């Protein structure tokens, strides 16, 4: 629960635009590239990543760029904190110590 609250705090206090939103904008056809050859257009349209697809879905559901950035920051901090927690727990074999050191 503490990790969840801490992740929400970081996602609200450190809100900035994520680069992953650019790929979602292209996939959702919000940003249109010219008809001539563009390396970035080919990159975004032909490479499949879960983050770009996730942002494209959220953009199609009319989420704002700031909201999507906060969601991405929340997910990354939440997963990083859990990763650190589990690494410390596996090394020390003590749940309370892992919770404190995280």
Secondary structure, DSSP 8 states (H G I E B T S, - for coil): -HHHHHHHHHHHHT----THHHHHHHHTTSS---SS--HHHHHHHH---HHHHHHHHHHHTT--HHHHHHHHHHHHHHHHHHHHHHHHHHHH--HHHHHHH-
